[in-house]
């Protein structure tokens, strides 16, 4: 099935982009072609703050842009909201940028100085997100080549734009496979554990709805982890588990869900200013018997994907093996990134990577850092504080 529409409140959204409410993908296709020429105007590692600031200033004079010191929290993603609040506690001037009436995940800040003439700095979502070579970090194909050339383990795979060549390569690589867009996060339009030629063909069609370029790679078994590295030295790791409940031998699945959804950190479906979300029993892709009574310790899953809005768990880890931490730092230094989130498959991060099949899947310059600050399990860490400490150091 490749019909990617899902109707909610009378509006059609792409079911492969949830929880993001995306209706069309034409802008992503345009961006693919613009990438071919963007290096001419904005070379890698350039900082266009001076130009962007002047453009915004002119637009503000025309009433098209507003700088807001107290934006509504409900309109801000939690990864940016924790950054915004931490800046306020430090006395840093910070403002959200509203363009044509909508907050666009763009912000500006300046650190108070003696002469009160410090320059505005601009960022998208999280500081440092605009300071890395995004074309290298966020491209799964380029990232894979760089890691492989420097002996950092990655899943075997290649980038394609041709469905025919991709299908031939996938069959030669062997099942199970994964197909996903070359850029993007949160598993948008990604299909996992593909076990037949027919499934491969469908997965390619799904990926190409997002962008013309896509990856075909080996499906690696193991658990999902996110390793976030700040300032090339601070390491934060959490495990990710699909939306689930654990049985007690007495309660039904529905009652277990209701109890789990009562956690004060779990927001409703689509809520921005939260990290954890409630499990949606009425979701069209929900698969479980609500009246079933699972045995004590039995875990019942409801969705196939690791999409945050579906109610997944984030488990902070504080006992990661030193060799694995060193590997995460090495990868961040190879990317020359002061903020990067790595998606990793492994069995047990308390053991060194050389003793297991640990692989890097991709990297993100705009990671959801709030998962470390608001986990469902484990000790919360104030990553927003570490990020601002690193910003001010630099």
Phi, psi and omega per residue, in radians:
X1 nan 2.110 -3.121
X2 -2.049 0.077 3.021
X3 -1.231 1.925 -2.961
X4 -1.718 0.343 -3.113
X5 -1.630 2.493 3.065
X6 -2.354 2.179 -3.067
X7 -1.602 2.183 3.102
X8 -2.370 2.111 -3.104
X9 0.939 0.658 3.081
X10 1.423 -0.006 -3.117
X11 -1.933 2.402 -3.138
X12 -1.560 2.159 3.090
X13 -2.123 2.737 3.110
X14 -1.308 2.135 -3.102
X15 -1.248 -0.325 3.137
X16 -1.527 -0.034 3.113
X17 -1.940 -0.013 -3.130
X18 -1.095 2.502 0.220
X19 -1.467 -0.116 3.070
X20 -1.097 2.325 -3.099
X21 -1.582 1.326 -3.127
X22 -1.696 2.275 -3.125
X23 -1.757 -0.541 -3.095
X24 -2.423 2.895 -3.102
X25 -2.212 0.190 -3.057
X26 -1.079 -0.593 -3.121
X27 -1.143 -0.571 3.121
X28 -1.242 -0.600 3.080
X29 -1.221 -0.688 3.084
X30 -1.102 -0.737 -3.134
X31 -1.073 -0.598 3.107
X32 -1.039 -0.779 -3.118
X33 -1.320 -0.596 3.093
X34 -1.135 -0.538 3.110
X35 -1.004 -0.477 -3.125
X36 -1.163 -0.438 -3.047
X37 -2.050 -0.161 -3.003
X38 -1.084 -0.540 -3.093
X39 -1.102 -0.383 3.124
X40 -1.196 -0.629 -3.058
X41 -1.689 -0.587 -3.120
X42 -2.321 1.476 3.129
X43 -1.018 2.744 3.124
X44 -0.978 2.467 3.090
X45 1.249 0.104 3.074
X46 -1.272 2.745 -3.140
X47 -2.161 1.703 -3.070
X48 -1.516 0.396 -3.095
X49 -0.955 -0.724 -3.073
X50 -1.063 -0.705 -3.133
X51 -1.314 -0.768 -3.128
X52 -1.072 -0.717 3.122
X53 -1.099 -0.727 3.132
X54 -1.167 -0.670 3.115
X55 -1.108 -0.787 3.138
X56 -1.127 -0.658 3.136
X57 -1.103 -0.763 3.112
X58 -1.106 -0.752 3.138
X59 -1.147 -0.541 3.092
X60 -1.201 -0.619 3.071
X61 -1.096 -0.551 -3.134
X62 -1.486 -0.042 3.126
X63 1.422 0.204 -3.108
X64 -1.602 -0.305 -3.122
X65 -2.279 2.456 3.058
X66 -2.262 2.483 3.069
X67 -1.835 2.080 -2.995
X68 -1.979 2.129 3.099
X69 -1.379 -0.463 -3.114
X70 -2.262 1.172 -3.137
X71 -1.215 2.675 3.093
X72 -1.097 2.201 -3.098
X73 -1.071 -0.549 -3.106
X74 -1.134 -0.282 -3.113
X75 -1.704 0.072 -3.054
X76 -2.061 2.313 3.053
X77 -1.100 2.523 -3.014
X78 -1.105 -0.526 3.127
X79 -1.107 -0.539 3.094
X80 -1.532 -0.548 -3.107
X81 -1.130 -0.693 3.131
X82 -1.169 -0.572 3.071
X83 -1.178 -0.760 -3.124
X84 -1.075 -0.823 -3.104
X85 -1.171 -0.713 3.137
X86 -1.113 -0.664 3.097
X87 -1.077 -0.725 -3.135
X88 -1.084 -0.713 -3.126
X89 -1.138 -0.406 -3.118
X90 -1.632 -0.049 -3.111
X91 1.388 0.306 3.090
X92 -1.428 2.292 3.050
X93 -1.223 2.134 3.140
X94 -2.483 2.446 -3.098
X95 -2.440 2.478 2.993
X96 -1.502 2.581 -3.076
X97 -1.880 2.064 3.116
X98 -1.778 2.107 -3.102
X99 -2.013 2.140 -3.131
X100 0.933 0.698 3.052
X101 1.514 -0.026 -3.088
X102 -2.223 2.418 2.998
X103 -1.227 2.267 -3.002
X104 -1.943 0.392 -3.129
X105 1.085 0.474 3.083
X106 -1.996 2.480 -3.055
X107 -2.485 2.813 2.997
X108 -2.409 2.625 -3.140
X109 -2.562 2.788 2.979
X110 -2.608 2.517 -3.111
X111 -1.614 2.179 3.140
X112 -0.977 2.393 3.128
X113 -2.284 3.038 -3.067
X114 -1.064 -0.689 -3.107
X115 -1.592 0.004 3.085
X116 0.998 0.477 -3.136
X117 -2.143 0.489 3.114
X118 -1.129 2.565 -3.035
X119 -1.404 2.506 3.058
X120 -1.191 2.373 3.017
X121 -1.934 2.493 -3.070
X122 -2.034 2.548 3.070
X123 -2.664 2.760 3.061
X124 -1.803 2.026 3.012
X125 1.332 -1.086 -3.066
X126 -2.486 2.404 3.069
X127 -0.934 2.570 -3.086
X128 1.451 -0.253 -3.074
X129 -1.070 -0.503 -3.092
X130 -1.699 0.043 -3.013
X131 -1.776 -0.085 3.083
X132 -1.667 2.916 3.037
X133 -1.368 1.552 -3.039
X134 -1.026 -0.552 -3.112
X135 -1.163 -0.427 3.093
X136 -1.534 -0.847 -3.039
X137 -1.200 -0.827 -3.011
X138 -1.467 -0.193 3.052
X139 -1.484 2.002 -3.110
X140 -1.079 -0.563 -3.130
X141 -1.246 -0.842 3.139
X142 -1.152 -0.702 3.099
X143 -1.052 -0.777 -3.112
X144 -1.070 -0.759 -3.129
X145 -1.113 -0.768 -3.123
X146 -1.099 -0.792 -3.134
X147 -1.125 -0.789 -3.117
X148 -1.075 -0.693 -3.139
X149 -1.185 -0.332 -3.113
X150 -2.002 0.393 2.986
X151 1.111 0.588 2.959
X152 -1.734 2.176 -3.009
X153 -1.152 2.304 3.099
X154 -2.370 2.802 3.059
X155 -1.264 2.417 3.134
X156 -1.148 2.298 -3.131
X157 3.118 2.999 -3.123
X158 -2.537 2.828 3.099
X159 -1.650 2.548 3.121
X160 -2.493 2.751 2.876
X161 -2.113 -0.276 -3.135
X162 -1.664 2.067 3.085
X163 -1.052 -0.645 -3.098
X164 -1.139 -0.838 3.136
X165 -1.159 -0.642 3.127
X166 -1.125 -0.725 3.138
X167 -1.127 -0.744 3.129
X168 -1.105 -0.758 3.140
X169 -1.128 -0.785 -3.123
X170 -1.032 -0.762 3.132
X171 -1.130 -0.637 3.134
X172 -1.278 -0.537 3.117
X173 -1.230 -0.658 3.100
X174 1.777 2.507 3.130
X175 -1.431 2.713 0.022
X176 -1.400 2.734 -3.064
X177 -2.254 2.953 3.010
X178 -2.263 2.412 3.028
X179 -2.178 2.297 -3.107
X180 -2.704 2.720 3.084
X181 -1.082 2.700 -3.136
X182 -1.176 -0.585 3.071
X183 -2.141 2.946 -3.119
X184 1.966 2.847 -3.104
X185 -2.372 -3.101 3.091
X186 1.047 0.328 3.096
X187 1.287 0.343 3.134
X188 -0.985 2.222 3.046
X189 0.980 0.494 3.085
X190 -1.764 2.483 3.122
X191 -2.194 2.263 -3.039
X192 -1.998 2.809 3.039
X193 0.936 0.874 3.119
X194 -1.370 2.230 -3.016
X195 -2.173 0.216 3.117
X196 -2.712 2.856 3.129
X197 -1.118 -0.633 3.134
X198 -1.156 -0.741 3.099
X199 -1.133 -0.630 3.123
X200 -1.129 -0.762 3.123
X201 -1.072 -0.757 3.113
X202 -1.134 -0.736 -3.128
X203 -1.101 -0.668 3.113
X204 -1.118 -0.718 3.106
X205 -1.097 -0.701 3.131
X206 -1.134 -0.776 -3.132
X207 -1.129 -0.665 -3.081
X208 -1.302 -0.241 2.990
X209 -1.161 -0.531 -3.090
X210 -1.376 -0.904 3.131
X211 -2.687 2.799 3.126
X212 -1.174 -0.511 -3.087
X213 -1.710 2.507 -3.076
X214 -2.675 2.872 -3.122
X215 -1.893 2.501 2.923
X216 -2.122 2.138 -3.090
X217 -2.598 2.939 3.132
X218 -1.133 2.486 2.992
X219 -1.514 2.078 -3.107
X220 -1.800 2.214 3.131
X221 -1.365 2.527 3.125
X222 2.615 -3.006 3.129
X223 -1.651 2.722 -3.123
X224 -1.639 2.350 3.111
X225 -2.358 2.665 2.980
X226 -2.098 2.142 3.063
X227 -1.947 2.041 3.131
X228 -1.854 2.252 -3.131
X229 -2.043 2.200 -3.137
X230 -2.024 2.276 3.103
X231 1.104 0.376 3.130
X232 1.057 0.362 3.131
X233 -2.619 -0.484 3.138
X234 -1.584 2.181 -3.013
X235 -2.088 2.261 3.106
X236 -2.261 2.271 -3.055
X237 -2.285 2.354 3.014
X238 -2.408 2.624 3.022
X239 -1.561 2.694 3.112
X240 -2.121 2.300 3.142
X241 -2.267 2.389 -3.130
X242 -1.047 2.751 -3.122
X243 -0.912 2.253 -3.030
X244 -2.763 2.931 2.898
X245 -2.338 2.770 3.129
X246 -1.994 2.209 -3.057
X247 -1.201 2.674 3.047
X248 -2.104 0.079 3.128
X249 1.453 -0.075 -3.094
X250 -2.194 -0.786 -3.018
X251 -1.451 2.576 3.033
X252 -1.318 2.869 3.090
X253 -0.999 -0.729 -3.125
X254 -1.078 -0.747 -3.136
X255 -1.173 -0.665 3.119
X256 -1.118 -0.688 3.094
X257 -1.128 -0.798 -3.131
X258 -1.039 -0.686 3.125
X259 -1.184 -0.737 -3.133
X260 -1.150 -0.651 -3.114
X261 -1.208 -0.220 3.139
X262 -1.335 -0.195 -3.119
X263 -1.012 2.267 -3.046
X264 -1.075 -0.350 3.138
X265 -1.508 -0.130 -3.110
X266 -1.592 2.009 3.132
X267 -1.569 3.018 3.127
X268 -1.339 2.868 -3.120
X269 -1.033 2.247 3.122
X270 1.563 -0.114 -3.134
X271 -1.234 2.339 -3.064
X272 -1.500 -0.774 -3.003
X273 -1.473 0.776 3.060
X274 -2.587 2.697 3.103
X275 -1.692 -0.851 3.121
X276 -1.555 2.573 3.141
X277 -2.226 2.704 3.081
X278 -1.232 2.610 3.075
X279 -1.334 2.228 -3.048
X280 -1.617 1.791 -3.127
X281 -1.173 -0.451 -3.082
X282 -1.643 0.060 -3.116
X283 -1.108 2.417 -3.091
X284 -1.091 -0.369 -3.141
X285 -1.711 0.085 3.115
X286 -1.137 2.333 -3.131
X287 -2.379 1.728 3.067
X288 -3.071 2.723 3.061
X289 -1.574 1.965 -3.073
X290 -1.119 -0.404 -3.115
X291 -1.575 -0.076 -3.114
X292 -1.228 2.460 3.106
X293 -1.908 1.765 -3.125
X294 -1.254 2.658 3.134
X295 -1.214 2.775 3.118
X296 -0.963 2.209 3.137
X297 1.475 -0.168 -3.141
X298 -1.295 2.265 -3.122
X299 -1.740 2.257 3.141
X300 -1.977 2.179 -3.138
X301 -1.771 2.696 -3.046
X302 -2.102 -0.345 -3.123
X303 -2.416 2.804 -3.137
X304 -1.551 -0.379 -3.003
X305 -1.748 2.819 3.107
X306 -1.761 0.767 -3.114
X307 -1.459 2.209 -3.077
X308 -0.944 -0.703 -3.084
X309 -1.162 -0.178 -3.132
X310 -1.506 -0.077 3.120
X311 1.751 0.444 -3.108
X312 -1.220 2.883 3.116
X313 -1.771 2.525 2.989
X314 -2.048 2.168 -3.048
X315 -2.030 1.845 3.128
X316 -1.160 2.385 -3.127
X317 -2.019 2.376 3.116
X318 -2.162 0.212 -3.122
X319 -2.211 0.697 3.125
X320 -1.280 2.392 -3.096
X321 -1.096 2.518 -3.089
X322 -1.041 -0.618 3.130
X323 -1.126 -0.650 3.120
X324 -1.213 -0.702 3.084
X325 -1.059 -0.744 3.124
X326 -1.096 -0.623 3.112
X327 -1.165 -0.712 3.123
X328 -1.111 -0.713 3.109
X329 -1.161 -0.712 3.107
X330 -1.012 -0.780 -3.140
X331 -1.112 -0.694 3.120
X332 -1.131 -0.686 3.126
X333 -1.196 -0.635 3.082
X334 -1.067 -0.620 3.119
X335 -1.477 -0.171 -3.062
X336 0.911 0.830 -3.061
X337 -2.010 2.249 3.078
X338 -1.483 -0.162 3.010
X339 -2.567 2.096 3.130
X340 -2.696 2.473 3.069
X341 -2.000 2.219 -3.124
X342 -1.833 2.300 2.977
X343 -1.621 2.218 -2.969
X344 -2.327 2.501 2.986
X345 -1.948 2.262 3.128
X346 -2.745 3.024 3.099
X347 -1.685 -0.805 -3.029
X348 -2.702 1.898 -3.083
X349 -1.354 -0.071 3.014
X350 -1.355 -0.195 3.101
X351 -1.892 2.588 -3.099
X352 -1.110 2.617 -3.058
X353 -1.108 -0.453 -3.132
X354 -1.220 -0.284 -3.117
X355 -1.733 0.194 -3.136
X356 -2.698 3.047 -3.139
X357 -1.612 1.280 3.098
X358 -1.604 2.293 3.121
X359 -2.398 2.560 2.988
X360 -1.512 2.326 3.106
X361 -1.677 -0.801 -3.092
X362 -2.901 3.034 3.102
X363 -2.283 2.707 -3.131
X364 -2.361 2.271 3.091
X365 -1.454 -0.261 3.129
X366 -2.167 1.146 -3.044
X367 -1.332 2.766 3.060
X368 -1.416 1.439 -3.062
X369 -1.195 -0.342 -3.084
X370 -1.173 -0.292 3.118
X371 -1.107 -0.451 3.096
X372 -1.395 -0.459 -3.099
X373 -1.545 -0.435 3.131
X374 -2.293 1.110 -3.139
X375 -1.344 2.805 3.029
X376 -1.416 -0.459 3.122
X377 -2.445 2.631 3.124
X378 1.624 3.021 -3.073
X379 -1.409 2.178 3.095
X380 -1.150 2.532 3.075
X381 -2.175 2.464 -3.118
X382 -1.459 1.356 -3.101
X383 -1.207 -0.474 3.100
X384 -1.069 -0.653 3.101
X385 -1.122 -0.766 -3.134
X386 -1.121 -0.692 3.137
X387 -1.093 -0.804 -3.141
X388 -1.212 -0.601 3.041
X389 -1.002 -0.747 -3.113
X390 -1.234 -0.697 3.095
X391 -1.016 -0.830 -3.066
X392 -1.243 -0.510 3.055
X393 -1.100 -0.595 -3.059
X394 -1.629 nan nan
